[in-house]
Amino acid sequence: MPTVLIPLLLVADQVSKLWALRSLDPIPDPWLPGLYLTLVHNTGVAFGLFQGNSFVLGLFSLAVGAGLLVYLARTRLTPLVAFALSLVTAGALGNAIDRLGRGWVVDFLDIGPDLWPVFNLADTFVVVGVVLLLLPWGKPRA
C-alpha cells in the first residue's frame, strides 16, 4: 500500500502548489470559515525558523524521505503504521522537491492571521502521520 500511496500524495501536493502559484497572491483570501488562501514563499520551516536555509533543509527533507522509503520497503509494519509513515514520507519528499527545485516551499493554507503559520498539503501529511504514530493504537493500558 505505501508504494501506491506515496506517489499519489506527492502528486496531490505538487498539483496543489502549482495551482497556488498560478491562482493566489500574498493577500489572504477567505475560502471557507476559518480558512484563507495566502501564497507564501517559505525559505525556512514552521514558525519562521531557519529562514534562508532552503538547500540544507531540502537535503535534510530528501534524506528523511529516502530513509523512510527504504524503511517502508524493508520492514513489515501494521497497516496503520505503514499509512502513517507513508504520510510523513510524502510530506518530506514534497517539501524537498520545493526546497531543492525552487529554493523555497510553496505554502498557501492559512487558518487565520497570527493563529498559525501558513502551510501546505505536505505539511499536513507530516503532521497527520506523526499524530497517528503517537496515538496509543493497540497498546495495553497501565
C-alpha positions in Angstrom: 0.0 0.0 0.0 2.7 2.6 0.8 4.3 2.2 -2.6 0.9 3.3 -4.2 0.0 5.9 -1.6 3.2 8.0 -1.6 3.2 8.9 -5.3 -0.4 9.8 -5.1 0.2 12.1 -2.2 3.2 13.6 -3.9 1.1 14.4 -7.0 -1.7 15.9 -4.9 0.9 18.1 -3.0 2.7 19.3 -6.2 -0.5 19.9 -8.1 -1.9 21.9 -5.2 1.3 24.0 -5.1 1.2 24.7 -8.8 -2.4 25.8 -8.5 -1.5 28.1 -5.6 1.4 29.6 -7.6 -0.9 30.3 -10.6 -4.0 31.4 -8.6 -3.1 33.1 -5.3 -1.2 36.1 -4.1 0.2 37.1 -0.7 -3.1 38.8 0.4 -5.3 36.4 2.5 -8.4 35.4 0.6 -11.2 33.9 2.6 -12.1 30.5 1.3 -14.1 28.7 4.0 -15.0 29.8 7.5 -11.6 29.9 9.4 -9.6 29.1 6.3 -7.8 31.5 4.0 -5.7 31.0 0.9 -2.5 33.0 1.1 0.6 32.5 -1.1 3.8 32.4 0.9 7.3 31.6 -0.3 8.8 29.9 2.7 12.6 29.6 2.8 12.6 28.1 6.3 10.5 25.8 8.4 7.4 26.4 10.5 7.2 29.5 12.8 9.8 31.3 10.7 12.7 29.2 11.9 15.9 28.7 9.8 14.9 31.2 7.1 17.2 31.3 4.1 18.4 27.7 4.5 16.4 26.0 1.8 19.2 24.0 0.3 20.3 22.4 3.6 16.6 21.9 4.7 15.9 20.4 1.3 18.8 17.9 1.6 17.6 17.0 5.1 14.0 16.5 3.9 15.2 14.4 1.0 17.3 12.3 3.3 14.4 11.8 5.7 12.1 10.9 2.8 14.6 8.5 1.2 15.3 6.9 4.6 11.7 6.3 5.2 11.2 4.8 1.7 13.9 2.3 2.4 12.5 1.6 5.9 9.0 1.1 4.4 10.3 -1.3 1.7 12.3 -3.4 4.2 10.2 -3.6 7.2 7.0 -5.5 7.9 4.6 -3.0 9.5 1.0 -2.8 10.6 -1.3 -1.1 8.1 -1.7 1.9 10.4 2.0 2.4 10.9 2.7 1.9 7.2 0.0 4.5 6.4 1.3 7.0 8.9 4.9 6.6 7.7 3.7 7.0 4.1 2.1 10.3 5.0 5.4 11.5 6.6 7.4 10.3 3.7 5.2 12.0 1.1 5.3 15.2 3.1 9.1 15.2 3.5 9.6 14.5 -0.2 7.0 17.0 -1.3 8.7 19.9 0.6 12.2 18.6 -0.5 11.1 18.9 -4.1 10.1 22.6 -3.5 13.3 23.4 -1.5 15.7 21.9 -3.9 13.8 22.9 -7.1 12.6 26.4 -6.3 14.7 27.4 -3.3 11.6 27.8 -1.2 8.4 25.9 -0.2 5.0 26.9 -1.6 2.7 27.5 1.4 -0.9 28.6 0.9 -3.3 27.2 3.6 -3.9 29.8 6.2 -6.2 29.3 9.3 -6.1 32.9 10.1 -3.6 35.8 10.6 -1.4 35.3 13.6 -3.0 32.0 14.6 -0.6 29.5 12.8 2.0 29.7 10.1 0.7 29.3 6.5 1.2 25.7 5.4 0.6 23.2 2.6 -0.6 19.7 1.9 2.9 18.2 2.5 3.0 19.8 6.0 -0.5 18.4 6.7 0.7 14.9 5.6 3.6 15.1 8.1 1.5 16.3 11.0 -1.3 13.8 10.5 1.3 11.0 10.1 3.1 11.9 13.3 -0.1 12.2 15.2 -1.1 8.7 14.0 2.2 7.4 15.1 1.8 8.9 18.6 -1.7 7.6 19.2 -1.7 4.6 21.5 -3.3 2.2 19.0 -3.5 -1.3 20.4 -1.1 -0.6 23.3 -2.1 -2.0 26.7 -3.1 0.5 29.2 -1.3 0.6 32.6 
